[in-house]
Amino acid sequence: MASFPVEILFGIYLGILTGIIPGLVAWALGFTFKYVTNVSIPGFGVVVLALALAGVNGGLMALADPTIVQGANAVTVTTAILVVLMISLYAHSRGDTMGAQFPKRLSLRELRERTLSADVMGSLAGRDEVRIRVVGEVADMEGYPPLSDDLRAEIRDSEWTFPRDLRISELEERLADRLKTEFDLGDVSVTVDEGGRAAVVAAPPFSGLSKRVPSGKRAVSVDALLPTGLARNDEVTIITADAQVRGTVVSAGTDGSGGSDGKPDPKPATDSGEDEGEGEASVPQPVRAPTTTGGEGRLTVAVTRTDAGPLVRADRARVVVESRGVRREYELVSLLRRAGRRFRRVTVGADGPLDGTTIGVAGMRDQYGVAVMAVQGSSGWRLAPRGETDLAAGDELFVVGTTDRLDAFVGAVA
């Protein structure tokens, strides 16, 4: 007779082998019942079924034959039975959970509107932003010249931050826009998975200055003393001896620096003087729009045809950066965040509690604790909609509330 620890180990081994089929059956039953009927199978029923299957599969009929616990292999068999029961109960629990979370109707649109996985969102507790990193090699886009090694490495080693409540399709669109803007790419395709990892297919810049100049404008370069932080698309006033011209920055560079020539600023040097890659892994620096470092340099601006003449004749000019005013939408977002509120876009689901009703009847504030700021339906936008506003499947609601309330609202109506 083997020692007690050996019998325990052998019982665990036997239980795992024997519990595979009961576990699969328990998971399938739990998932199917929850998905179809929204009813959970009682745990006792799962236990009885698992033991019956284990008895057929591996001869574990201890409960049906009480004398087996008095046999020579009592410890092994009892341990195996306990392992089978734990496997079956765990599989049933996971199947029941997946059946409750699995969408009842799958469509291409719903797949595109999925968000980051629960694991990723859980790791972002207390944070309002999510970091997107490029995984693997940046692929070349078919039909375009290949990317340079330096540009490919810059894209691969960069990371971007976005609001955490964006859908994956929105993350892909925003990341593609950022890549085009910050690296001046000719074209780009981005795919983001539920883990926040991005796969990028890109084309190199296939045109130069002319692509940045708006239609009907002319690009003119002047020498000037440039302020720190000047970037592409800034509005500036160019003052010469005989004219004062307003234009949009197309590119700018100060002497001895790359400036905003289409490449991001170099990574800051570390105080320790050690090379990157040695010692602990360094934290990736976020990609920022290229800006000037200040000093003597050359500025290229897009101006009208009549304003181009005075700039061409001028040997030197003075540059004044103009304010674009306050972005009210960002100010609103800041006020909402300080008040502990967020906003989210929600699509009304077919046959849901909002389909075919009105905002007043649905009782958004009383029942869900959210406020509807705007509705986009077949007739267009409706801002600050009244209670009699009709809702239908496919309408998009922009709602405001706390994070918990918004999550509950999305789960209830979408």
C-alpha positions as CSV (number, residue, x, y, z in Angstrom):
1,M,0.0,0.0,0.0
2,A,1.4,3.4,-1.0
3,S,2.0,6.2,1.6
4,F,-0.8,8.7,2.3
5,P,0.8,11.6,0.3
6,V,1.3,9.4,-2.7
7,E,-2.3,8.3,-2.6
8,I,-3.4,12.0,-2.5
9,L,-1.2,12.8,-5.5
10,F,-2.5,9.8,-7.4
11,G,-6.1,10.8,-6.5
12,I,-5.5,14.3,-7.9
13,Y,-4.1,12.9,-11.1
14,L,-7.0,10.5,-11.5
15,G,-9.5,13.2,-10.7
16,I,-8.1,15.5,-13.3
17,L,-8.2,12.8,-16.0
18,T,-11.6,11.7,-15.1
19,G,-13.1,15.2,-14.6
20,I,-12.3,16.5,-18.1
21,I,-15.5,15.3,-19.7
22,P,-17.8,16.2,-16.7
23,G,-16.2,19.7,-16.7
24,L,-16.9,20.2,-20.4
25,V,-20.5,19.0,-20.0
26,A,-21.0,21.3,-16.9
27,W,-19.6,24.3,-18.8
28,A,-21.8,23.6,-21.8
29,L,-24.9,23.2,-19.7
30,G,-24.2,26.3,-17.6
31,F,-23.5,28.4,-20.7
32,T,-26.5,27.1,-22.7
33,F,-29.1,27.5,-20.0
34,K,-27.9,31.0,-19.0
35,Y,-27.7,32.2,-22.6
36,V,-31.0,30.8,-23.8
37,T,-33.2,31.0,-20.7
38,N,-31.2,33.3,-18.5
39,V,-31.6,30.7,-15.7
40,S,-28.7,29.2,-13.8
41,I,-28.6,25.4,-13.2
42,P,-28.5,24.6,-9.4
43,G,-25.1,23.5,-8.2
44,F,-26.6,20.3,-6.8
45,G,-27.7,19.1,-10.2
46,V,-24.3,19.8,-11.6
47,V,-22.7,17.7,-8.8
48,V,-25.0,14.7,-9.4
49,L,-24.5,14.8,-13.2
50,A,-20.7,15.2,-12.8
51,L,-20.4,12.2,-10.5
52,A,-22.6,10.1,-12.9
53,L,-20.4,11.0,-15.8
54,A,-17.3,10.4,-13.8
55,G,-18.6,7.0,-12.8
56,V,-19.2,6.0,-16.4
57,N,-15.9,7.5,-17.6
58,G,-13.6,6.4,-14.9
59,G,-15.4,4.1,-12.5
60,L,-15.8,6.6,-9.7
61,M,-19.0,5.5,-8.2
62,A,-18.1,6.2,-4.5
63,L,-21.4,7.8,-3.6
64,A,-23.4,5.1,-5.2
65,D,-21.3,2.4,-3.5
66,P,-20.5,3.5,0.1
67,T,-18.4,0.5,0.8
68,I,-15.7,1.8,-1.5
69,V,-14.5,4.3,1.1
70,Q,-13.5,1.3,3.2
71,G,-11.4,-0.3,0.5
72,A,-7.6,-0.2,0.0
73,N,-7.8,2.8,-2.4
74,A,-10.2,4.8,-0.3
75,V,-8.0,7.9,-0.1
76,T,-7.2,7.9,-3.8
77,V,-10.8,7.5,-4.9
78,T,-12.1,10.1,-2.4
79,T,-9.5,12.6,-3.5
80,A,-10.4,12.0,-7.2
81,I,-14.1,12.5,-6.4
82,L,-13.3,15.9,-4.8
83,V,-11.2,17.0,-7.7
84,V,-14.0,16.0,-10.2
85,L,-16.5,18.0,-8.1
86,M,-14.3,21.1,-8.0
87,I,-13.6,20.9,-11.7
88,S,-17.3,20.6,-12.5
89,L,-18.5,23.4,-10.2
90,Y,-15.8,25.7,-11.6
91,A,-16.6,24.9,-15.2
92,H,-20.3,25.4,-14.5
93,S,-19.6,28.8,-12.9
94,R,-17.6,30.0,-15.8
95,G,-20.1,28.7,-18.3
96,D,-22.9,30.5,-16.4
97,T,-20.9,33.7,-16.3
98,M,-20.1,33.6,-20.0
99,G,-23.7,32.8,-20.9
100,A,-24.8,36.0,-19.1
101,Q,-22.1,38.2,-20.7
102,F,-22.2,36.8,-24.2
103,P,-24.2,39.1,-26.5
104,K,-27.6,37.7,-27.6
105,R,-27.3,39.1,-31.1
106,L,-23.9,39.3,-32.9
107,S,-23.4,41.6,-35.8
108,L,-20.4,43.2,-37.5
109,R,-21.3,46.6,-36.1
110,E,-21.4,45.2,-32.5
111,L,-18.0,43.6,-33.0
112,R,-16.6,46.9,-34.2
113,E,-18.2,48.8,-31.2
114,R,-16.6,46.5,-28.6
115,T,-14.4,48.1,-25.9
116,L,-11.2,47.0,-24.3
117,S,-11.3,43.8,-22.2
118,A,-12.4,43.8,-18.6
119,D,-8.9,42.9,-17.5
120,V,-7.4,45.9,-19.2
121,M,-10.1,48.2,-17.8
122,G,-9.6,46.8,-14.4
123,S,-5.9,47.6,-14.4
124,L,-6.8,51.2,-15.2
125,A,-8.8,51.7,-12.0
126,G,-8.5,55.3,-11.0
127,R,-7.1,56.4,-14.3
128,D,-9.0,58.2,-17.1
129,E,-6.6,57.2,-20.0
130,V,-5.5,54.1,-21.6
131,R,-2.1,53.6,-23.3
132,I,-2.0,52.0,-26.8
133,R,1.3,50.4,-27.9
134,V,2.3,49.0,-31.2
135,V,3.2,45.3,-31.1
136,G,5.2,43.5,-33.7
137,E,6.8,45.1,-36.8
138,V,5.1,48.0,-38.6
139,A,4.1,46.5,-41.9
140,D,4.5,48.2,-45.3
141,M,1.3,49.0,-47.1
142,E,0.8,47.2,-50.4
143,G,1.3,49.5,-53.4
144,Y,3.4,52.0,-51.6
145,P,7.2,52.3,-51.2
146,P,8.6,50.6,-48.0
147,L,9.0,52.6,-44.8
148,S,12.5,53.6,-43.8
149,D,14.1,51.8,-40.9
150,D,14.2,54.9,-38.7
151,L,10.6,55.8,-39.3
152,R,9.5,52.2,-38.7
153,A,11.4,52.1,-35.4
154,E,10.0,55.5,-34.2
155,I,6.4,54.2,-34.8
156,R,7.1,50.9,-33.2
157,D,8.7,52.4,-30.1
158,S,6.0,55.1,-29.5
159,E,2.9,54.9,-27.4
160,W,-0.3,57.0,-27.3
161,T,-2.9,57.8,-24.6
162,F,-6.6,58.1,-25.2
163,P,-9.7,58.3,-23.0
164,R,-10.4,54.9,-21.5
165,D,-14.1,54.7,-22.4
166,L,-13.6,54.9,-26.2
167,R,-14.7,52.0,-28.3
168,I,-12.1,50.0,-30.2
169,S,-13.2,51.4,-33.5
170,E,-12.8,54.9,-32.2
171,L,-9.4,54.1,-30.8
172,E,-8.3,52.8,-34.3
173,E,-9.6,56.0,-36.0
174,R,-7.9,58.3,-33.5
175,L,-4.6,56.5,-33.6
176,A,-4.6,56.5,-37.4
177,D,-5.2,60.3,-37.4
178,R,-2.4,60.7,-34.8
179,L,0.0,58.7,-36.9
180,K,-0.8,60.6,-40.1
181,T,-0.4,64.0,-38.3
182,E,2.7,63.3,-36.2
183,F,4.7,61.2,-38.7
184,D,3.2,62.7,-41.9
185,L,2.4,59.3,-43.3
186,G,0.9,58.9,-46.7
187,D,-1.7,56.3,-45.5
188,V,-2.1,54.1,-42.5
189,S,-4.3,51.2,-41.3
190,V,-4.6,50.4,-37.6
191,T,-6.1,47.4,-35.8
192,V,-6.4,47.5,-32.0
193,D,-7.2,44.3,-30.0
194,E,-9.1,44.1,-26.7
195,G,-5.7,44.2,-24.8
196,G,-4.8,47.7,-26.1
197,R,-2.2,46.4,-28.6
198,A,-2.1,48.0,-32.0
199,A,-1.0,46.5,-35.3
200,V,0.0,49.1,-37.8
201,V,0.3,49.0,-41.6
202,A,1.7,52.3,-42.9
203,A,2.9,54.0,-46.1
204,P,5.7,56.6,-46.0
205,P,5.2,60.3,-46.8
206,F,4.6,60.3,-50.6
207,S,4.5,64.0,-51.0
208,G,6.2,67.0,-49.3
209,L,5.1,70.5,-48.7
210,S,2.3,70.7,-51.3
211,K,0.2,68.2,-49.3
212,R,0.2,70.4,-46.3
213,V,-0.8,73.6,-48.1
214,P,-4.5,74.2,-48.3
215,S,-6.2,74.7,-51.6
216,G,-5.8,78.3,-52.9
217,K,-2.9,79.1,-50.6
218,R,0.8,79.6,-51.2
219,A,3.7,78.5,-49.1
220,V,6.4,81.1,-48.4
221,S,9.5,80.8,-46.1
222,V,11.0,83.6,-44.1
223,D,13.9,83.9,-41.7
224,A,12.8,85.0,-38.2
225,L,13.3,84.7,-34.5
226,L,11.0,81.8,-33.6
227,P,9.4,81.2,-30.2
228,T,9.6,77.9,-28.3
229,G,6.8,75.6,-28.9
230,L,5.7,76.7,-32.4
231,A,4.1,73.8,-34.2
232,R,2.4,73.0,-37.5
233,N,-1.1,74.5,-38.0
234,D,-0.4,77.4,-35.5
235,E,-1.8,80.7,-36.6
236,V,0.8,83.5,-36.8
237,T,1.2,87.0,-38.0
238,I,4.3,87.8,-40.1
239,I,5.4,91.4,-39.8
240,T,7.8,92.8,-42.5
241,A,9.0,96.3,-43.3
242,D,6.0,97.0,-45.7
243,A,3.3,94.4,-44.7
244,Q,1.6,92.5,-42.0
245,V,0.5,89.1,-43.1
246,R,-1.6,86.4,-41.3
247,G,-0.9,82.8,-42.1
248,T,-0.8,79.2,-40.9
249,V,2.4,77.4,-40.0
250,V,3.3,74.6,-42.5
251,S,6.7,73.9,-41.0
252,A,9.2,75.5,-38.8
253,G,12.7,74.8,-37.6
254,T,15.3,76.6,-35.5
255,D,19.0,76.5,-36.1
256,G,20.6,73.4,-34.7
257,S,17.3,71.5,-34.2
258,G,14.9,69.6,-36.3
259,G,12.0,71.7,-35.1
260,S,8.6,70.8,-36.5
261,D,9.9,69.2,-39.6
262,G,7.7,66.2,-39.4
263,K,9.7,64.2,-36.8
264,P,9.0,64.1,-33.1
265,D,11.3,65.7,-30.6
266,P,14.2,63.5,-29.6
267,K,13.9,61.6,-26.3
268,P,15.3,63.6,-23.4
269,A,18.6,62.5,-22.1
270,T,18.8,60.8,-18.7
271,D,20.7,62.3,-15.8
272,S,22.6,59.1,-15.3
273,G,24.2,59.2,-18.7
274,E,23.6,55.5,-19.2
275,D,22.5,54.2,-22.5
276,E,18.9,53.2,-22.9
277,G,18.4,49.5,-22.9
278,E,20.9,49.0,-20.1
279,G,19.7,48.3,-16.6
280,E,16.0,48.6,-16.0
281,A,13.7,49.0,-18.9
282,S,12.9,52.7,-19.5
283,V,9.3,53.9,-19.7
284,P,8.4,54.8,-23.3
285,Q,7.9,58.5,-23.8
286,P,4.6,59.6,-25.2
287,V,4.6,60.9,-28.8
288,R,4.2,64.6,-29.0
289,A,3.6,67.0,-31.8
290,P,6.9,68.3,-33.1
291,T,7.6,71.9,-32.0
292,T,10.5,74.4,-32.3
293,T,13.0,74.8,-29.5
294,G,13.2,78.6,-29.8
295,G,15.8,80.8,-31.5
296,E,16.9,81.9,-35.0
297,G,15.3,79.7,-37.6
298,R,13.2,79.5,-40.7
299,L,9.4,79.5,-40.9
300,T,7.2,78.4,-43.8
301,V,3.6,79.7,-43.7
302,A,0.6,79.2,-45.9
303,V,-0.9,82.5,-47.0
304,T,-3.1,83.9,-49.8
305,R,-1.7,84.7,-53.2
306,T,-1.8,88.5,-52.6
307,D,0.0,88.2,-49.3
308,A,2.8,86.0,-50.7
309,G,4.5,88.9,-52.5
310,P,5.6,91.0,-49.5
311,L,6.9,87.9,-47.8
312,V,9.0,86.8,-50.8
313,R,10.6,90.3,-51.0
314,A,11.4,90.4,-47.3
315,D,14.8,89.3,-46.1
316,R,13.7,88.9,-42.5
317,A,10.4,89.1,-40.5
318,R,9.0,89.2,-37.1
319,V,6.6,86.4,-35.9
320,V,3.7,86.9,-33.6
321,V,1.7,83.8,-32.5
322,E,-2.0,84.4,-32.5
323,S,-4.4,82.8,-30.1
324,R,-7.1,80.6,-31.4
325,G,-9.3,81.3,-28.4
326,V,-10.7,78.9,-25.8
327,R,-11.8,75.5,-26.9
328,R,-15.2,75.4,-25.2
329,E,-15.7,71.7,-25.7
330,Y,-12.5,70.9,-23.7
331,E,-13.6,73.4,-21.0
332,L,-16.9,71.5,-20.7
333,V,-15.1,68.2,-20.4
334,S,-12.9,69.6,-17.7
335,L,-15.9,70.9,-15.8
336,L,-17.6,67.5,-16.0
337,R,-14.5,65.6,-14.8
338,R,-14.1,68.0,-11.8
339,A,-17.7,67.2,-10.9
340,G,-17.1,63.5,-11.1
341,R,-19.1,63.1,-14.3
342,R,-18.3,61.5,-17.6
343,F,-20.1,61.4,-21.0
344,R,-20.6,58.5,-23.3
345,R,-22.2,57.7,-26.6
346,V,-24.7,54.9,-26.4
347,T,-26.6,53.2,-29.3
348,V,-30.2,52.2,-28.6
349,G,-30.5,48.5,-29.1
350,A,-33.3,46.8,-31.0
351,D,-36.1,45.4,-28.7
352,G,-34.4,47.1,-25.8
353,P,-36.1,49.1,-23.0
354,L,-35.6,52.4,-25.0
355,D,-36.7,51.1,-28.4
356,G,-40.0,52.7,-29.4
357,T,-40.4,54.9,-26.3
358,T,-39.6,58.5,-25.4
359,I,-37.1,60.0,-23.1
360,G,-39.7,61.0,-20.6
361,V,-41.4,57.6,-20.5
362,A,-38.0,55.9,-20.1
363,G,-37.2,58.0,-17.0
364,M,-33.5,58.4,-17.7
365,R,-32.8,60.5,-14.6
366,D,-35.0,58.6,-12.2
367,Q,-34.4,55.1,-13.3
368,Y,-30.8,55.2,-14.6
369,G,-29.3,58.3,-13.0
370,V,-28.1,59.8,-16.3
371,A,-28.9,62.8,-18.3
372,V,-29.4,62.8,-22.1
373,M,-27.5,65.8,-23.7
374,A,-28.2,65.0,-27.4
375,V,-29.8,62.5,-29.6
376,Q,-28.8,61.6,-33.2
377,G,-31.5,59.8,-35.2
378,S,-32.8,59.6,-38.7
379,S,-33.9,63.2,-38.6
380,G,-30.4,64.4,-37.5
381,W,-29.2,66.0,-34.3
382,R,-31.4,67.0,-31.4
383,L,-29.6,68.9,-28.7
384,A,-31.0,69.1,-25.1
385,P,-33.9,66.9,-26.2
386,R,-37.3,67.2,-24.4
387,G,-39.1,64.4,-22.6
388,E,-41.4,63.8,-25.6
389,T,-38.5,63.0,-27.9
390,D,-39.0,59.6,-29.6
391,L,-36.3,57.0,-29.5
392,A,-35.8,54.1,-31.9
393,A,-33.3,51.3,-32.4
394,G,-30.1,52.7,-33.9
395,D,-30.4,56.1,-32.4
396,E,-27.3,57.4,-30.7
397,L,-27.6,59.1,-27.3
398,F,-24.9,61.3,-25.7
399,V,-25.5,60.8,-21.9
400,V,-23.8,62.2,-18.9
401,G,-23.4,60.6,-15.5
402,T,-21.0,58.9,-13.1
403,T,-18.9,56.0,-14.4
404,D,-20.9,53.4,-12.5
405,R,-24.2,54.8,-13.7
406,L,-23.0,54.9,-17.3
407,D,-21.8,51.3,-17.2
408,A,-25.2,50.2,-15.8
409,F,-27.0,52.3,-18.4
410,V,-25.0,50.8,-21.3
411,G,-25.6,47.3,-20.0
412,A,-29.3,47.9,-19.7
413,V,-30.2,49.6,-23.0
414,A,-27.5,48.5,-25.5
